[in-house]
Amino acid sequence: MPRDVIKAKCESYRKRGKPERRDQMVNDDDHTIVRTYGAEYRGLVEYYLPAGDVYRLNRLEGVMKTSMLKTLACKHDSTVTTMANRYKTTITTPYGPRRCFEVSTEREGRTPLIARFGGIPLRRKKNAVLTDRVPSPVTVRRKELVTRLQAGRCELCTQTATVDAHHVGKLADLARPGKPQPVWDRLMAKRRRKTLIVCVDCHATIHDGQPTATPTQDVIDVHVLQGREPARQQTTGTYVRRSCSSAVDILMTVDQDTGRRTGPEPLRALADYRRAAAGGVVFGAKFTVLHPGKLSVGDEVIVSSWRYGVGGGGRPIPAR
């Protein structure tokens, strides 16, 4: 029996070298206090029963017993002797009668619930077998939020960049009677999610109260001709076009000197020939290279195919 183990276990029930009560258990009932001390002592004794000098644990039993009685005495504003006389009893074991402390809780229609401390003979158990069971592997499913964050894709503007998580307290906060819902608000309500993975720019725009971008994403296959005849050798590049409609409303209808809206023009005029399929007026376009190809100044460029992708708010745009 390792003596340092006994010393270390005793120290957890001592204070300044003497057994001390557990203040965190004073508000528990008597059954819980005795049961907790009994389970801790029983677990340690059962583990060291194969040891030839298991009797050394009687030192730990005395320290734990005094700590338990002091805890009960503090709870009932009484003394250690009074608590010992109230709960002490004798039980029969294979090695004869043993003294212990027992709390019995009566239950209607069932056997009493008994909590016991002590009463375990400290005799070596030669035929004890220690069975250390290998814990079964547990498959932990990755949370949906973690997967969305690791994707690194903004769910509002569909760009791949450094992303943050925008949170709302509850889904009911997304419905604001009498106020127009912004794009991010509608997207969260549609998905029924209190989180939205957005890039840094979109996140700042949301908290600033500005209208967010409603992007239109199209995939364009571009062929660069190396000569005048289409049959000659050519290289191909694939690009993504994103058009933004919020810049028109911010830049074109707001006086940059005063910060006040000047009226519907030129937004009304642009709406006649620059209206996006997903809604809003397109002010410009940004292209991102997906599959690079060789392009030189003066090369003739033709668009061989145009595949429509995802529009604002995650809505698919039908092919035209």
N, C-alpha and C positions, 0 to 999 in steps of 0.2 A: 504494500500500500504506500504510494508516494506521499511523504510527509508534507512536501510543498503544496500538494493538492489540498490536503486537509487544512493547512494554514491559510491558503488563499480562499477557500470556501468559508472558513470561519470569519475572515476579515470582512466579508460582504454583509455579515450580520452584527458587526461590531462598530463602535464609535469610541475613539480614544481608548482602545484596548478593552472595552467592556461591552457585553451584549446590549444592543440598543433596539428600541422599537422601530417599526417601519411606519413613518408618518403617512405615506401614501396609501396605506391600507386601513387607517383608523376609521374611515367612513364606510368600510365594507361590513357586512354582517359577520357574525361569529362563525358561521358555517364556511364562508368563503375564506376567512383568515386561516382557520385550522386546515382546510382542504389545501390551500396554497402551500403552507409550510410542509404539510404531510407529503404532497406530491414531489416537492423539491428534495426532501430527505430520502424518500423511497426510491426515487430515480437514481440517486448517487449510490445508495446501498446496493441496489440490484446490480449495478454495473460492476462494483468491486467485490461482489460475493466470492468469485473464484480466488481472490487473494488470501494468502495464509494469515495475514495480520489484519483482516478486515475489522477486527475488534477495535482498532484504533479510531474508528468512526464514532465511538461513544463520546469522544471529545467534541465532535461537530454536533452530535445530538444534543449535548448539554447547552451549547451556545445557541442553537436554533430554538430549543425549548424555552430558554429564558427570553429570547427576543420575541417569540410568539406570545408568551404570557404578558410581557410588558406592553405589547400592542393591544391585547385584549383589555388589560388594566387601564390603559389610556382611553380606550373607547368607552368603557363603563365608569370611568373616574373612580377606579377601585385600586386594589393592590394585587401584586403578583401572587401572593399566598391565597387570596380569595378566589382568583381565577383558577389556580391549580386545584383547589378543593372542589370547585364547581364542575370541572370537566375531566378530572382524572378518573380512570377506570382500569380494570384488569381484564385481559383477554387470554384465551387459551391458544398456545402455539405447539407445534411438534416438539419443542424443547422445553415445554412447561409454561406456566403462566408468566405473562409479561405486563408491565405497567405502561399505559399510554394515555393520551388525551383524546376525548371523543365528543363530538357535537352531533346530536340527532335532531333532524327536522321532520316532524310528523306531516304526513300527506294523506288526504282523505281518499280512502279506497285503495291505497297502495302502501307498499312497505316503506318504513321511514328512510329518509335520505341521511346517510351517515358519513361524516368526515372524520378522519383519524390521523393523528400524528404519533409516530413511534410504534412500539410494540413489535418491532422486527428483530428477531434473534440475530446477533452479529456472529454467526457461525459460518465457517468456510463451506461453500457449496462446491464439492469436487466435480460433480457431474454437470455443472453449468456449461451451457453452450452459447457462445456469443455469435449471433447471426447479424452481420452487417449487410443489410439489404441495399442493393444498388438501386438508386432512384431511377424510375422510368423516365425516359426523355420526354420533355414537354415541348410541343410545337407552339410557339407564340406567333400568332398572326399579327402582321404589321398593321398598325393603324392606318386608316385611309388618309388621315391628315399628314402622316409622315410620308406616305407614298406621294402625295400631291406636292409636298415641299421638296422632296428629292428629285422630282421631275424637273424643277427649275423653269417652269413655264407659267407665264402670267395668264390667269384665266379670264382676264378682262381684255387685254390687247393682244393676247396669243404670242407675245414675244418671249424668246428664251433669254433670261437675264437673272440677276440676283433678285430673289423674291422674298416677300414678307407675308405674314398672315394677318388679314384684317378681320377683326372680331366684332360681333354685336352681342348685346346681353341676351336677347331672346328674339325669336322670329316675329313676335308681335310688334317689335319696334320697327320692323321694316314697313309696316302699313301706316302711312301718315295721311289721314283724311284731309282733303282739301289742298294737298301739296303734291306736285308732280314727283313721281319716283325716278331717281337717276338710274343709269344703266346698271351700276353695280348692285343697287338695291333690288331691282327686278331680277337680276341674275341669281342673287342669293335666295330670294323668295321662290323662284322657280325650282331651284335645286333643293330647297328646304334644308339649307346648311347655314349655320351661324358663323362660318369661316369662309373666307375667300382668299385664295392665293394670288397675290398681285405683285407686280414689279415695284421698284422703289418710286418711280415717277407716278404710277397710278395710285399708289398708296398715299403719297403726298397730295395728289389731286383730290382724293376722296376726303381727306381730313381738312383740306382748305375750302371745301364746299364748292369747288369749281366743277363744271360739267366734264365728265370723263369722256375719253375718246371712244368712238364707236367704229372700230376698225373693220375694213373689208379686206379679206385676204384671198388672193388669187394666185395660182401656180401657173407660171408661164414658161413654156419651153421655147428657147430662142436658138436659132441656127445662124451662124455667121458664115457667109459665103466667102470662099477664098478666090473666087473669080466671077466672071459675069455669068457663066452658065451654071444653072442649078445642079447639073449632074456632076460637077467637079467636087473635089474633096472639101469637106466642111467639118467644123468642130461645133459641139453643142454645149450650151449652158442652161441651167435651170434656175429660175429666180422666183422669189415671192414678192408680190406687190401688196403693200398695205396702204390703204387710203384712209385719211382721218378727216372727220367732218366737224370735230369740235373746234378746230383752229379758226374756222370761218366765223363762228359765232363770237369767239373771244377777240380776234384781231380786227375783223371787218366791221362789226357793229358797235364797237366800244371806242370812244375817243381816247387816244393814247395819252393826251395831255391832261384831260380832266378825269378820266376813268369812268365817264358816264356813257350810257347807251345813246347812240345818235339816231337810231331808227332802223327800219327793216332793210334798207338798201346798204350795200349792194347784195345782201343775202337773198333778197327776193328775185333779183335778176339772175344770179348764179343758179338758183333752184330750177330755172327753165332748162338748163343743159348740163348741169353738174350734180344732179341728184343721184345718190347712191342707192343700190338695190336694197340695202339693209336699212335705209332711212337716213335723213340728213343730207347736207350738201358737202361734196368733196372739195377740199381746198387744194390738196396736193397728194403726192404719192411717194412712198419710200420703197426702194427695192433692196432685197437681201439675197445674196448668192447662196444657193443650196448645193448645186453641183457646178463648180467653176469650169470655165472653158477659156480658150484663147480669144481675145478681142483686141484689135488694133485700131488706131485712128484711121478713118477713111473706109473701114470695112462696111459692106452692106449687110444690114441686119433684118431678118424676117422672123415673124412669130409663127411657128409651125403648129402650136396647139395652145389652148387657153382653158385651164381647168379651174372652175370656181371652187373656192374652199369654204371657209367659215366666216360669217359676218359678225356684226356687233352682238354682244350678249350670248355668243356661242351658237347662233342660229345658222343652219346651213343655207347657202345661197344656191338656188337651182341653176342649172346650166342654161345658157341662153343661145 
